[in-house]
Amino acid sequence: MQSFSASQPRLLVLELWGLGDLALAVPFLRAASRHCRVSVLAKPATEPLVRRFCPEVELIPFTAPWTAFEEKYRLHRWPWPQLSALLSDLHRRDFSAAVSARPDPRDHALMALAGIPLRAGFPRAGSALLLTDRLPRPSDPHRAAHWSALAAHFGWCLPPAPLARPSGGRQVVMHTGAAQPTRQWGADKFAQLATKLRAQGWPVTILDEHSGDLTALLQTLATADRFIGNDSGPGHLAALLGVPSFTVFGAQLAANFHPIHPQAAWLDGAPCVYKPCHDACRFASPHCIRELTVDQVWTRVTDWLAS
């Protein structure tokens, strides 16, 4: 267990990827805020998430070039002036410690270049040299387990997973979008699923990536009694709001990234030797998710609803 020497230590938390990734970090952010002044380095679009679920945490907005899904390694196109300005800003803030739950050498390099004295994380590809506190990866591969291991390293207890809100309602919110094609089951298939649900007496609201900003999305999710969607951010947001979720997985493994909720359920995509994939499919179409039929998903969804 580590401790901070400052009377009011400042902690920098790195989560530079998607909405779902930051949603999984919320329990850690809440726990850390009881012991430190916490800032989170995350994408600018996550501001409504931070404001709603952990308003005591300061958001430092930054879009890391290595989180792009295309051309991320064309270093000559990276925003080097913005990176330099960010590092200068982090130096001025005089953080006591920094953490990252990702075994990502780029996170570890950023923490070291910012001159932060205590740097905790999970080393990979030689990045142990950049960390002062090197944690072994937990046996549970889920990203939430990595945040739990970081909390345990500092002697902090994470809040429990949200409980389902008591409700006899039957309102289903369905989100058909996802950042990448490898995580998109298909809007037409979701529409067919919605037709089946409505025939069973479940009112369904269908959203997609064009359904307003994040604040509006959170407001709609808060009205739901159930959520159904792809492996993407809205499912994790629903879980934070206490809404049971059903996720259609494709290229990613549910064991690594399913929403944290006691009534969450999911259907894994078809097997593929290249799974888990993160950026692009090696085939003409991501068969792991596109070949899941409406009947396959319907069977699992009806079991989930009945339970």
Number of C-alpha atoms within 10 A of each C-alpha: 10 11 11 15 8 10 8 11 16 20 25 26 25 22 21 24 17 16 22 19 19 24 27 26 22 21 24 22 26 19 16 20 18 11 16 20 17 22 20 23 19 24 20 13 15 20 17 17 18 20 14 11 17 16 14 16 20 16 20 18 16 16 17 19 19 16 15 12 12 11 12 13 12 10 11 7 10 15 12 12 8 13 16 13 11 17 17 14 13 19 14 11 13 16 21 20 22 27 23 22 24 20 18 15 20 14 22 27 15 18 26 19 15 21 19 20 15 19 22 25 29 24 21 13 9 8 18 18 14 21 22 15 18 15 18 11 16 14 8 11 14 18 19 23 17 26 24 18 21 22 19 14 15 15 12 17 14 17 11 9 13 16 15 18 11 8 8 7 12 14 16 23 24 26 24 23 23 19 15 15 18 23 26 22 28 16 15 11 17 20 16 13 19 22 14 14 17 12 9 10 10 16 15 21 15 16 18 14 13 7 13 10 11 17 15 12 19 17 10 15 26 16 15 23 21 25 25 27 27 26 32 26 21 27 29 28 26 28 27 23 20 24 28 28 30 26 23 23 26 30 28 20 18 21 12 14 19 27 31 24 21 15 18 21 22 21 19 20 23 16 13 13 6 9 15 14 16 12 15 14 17 9 7 6 13 21 18 21 25 18 14 20 11 16 12 11 19 16 10 15 21 12 10 16 13 7 7
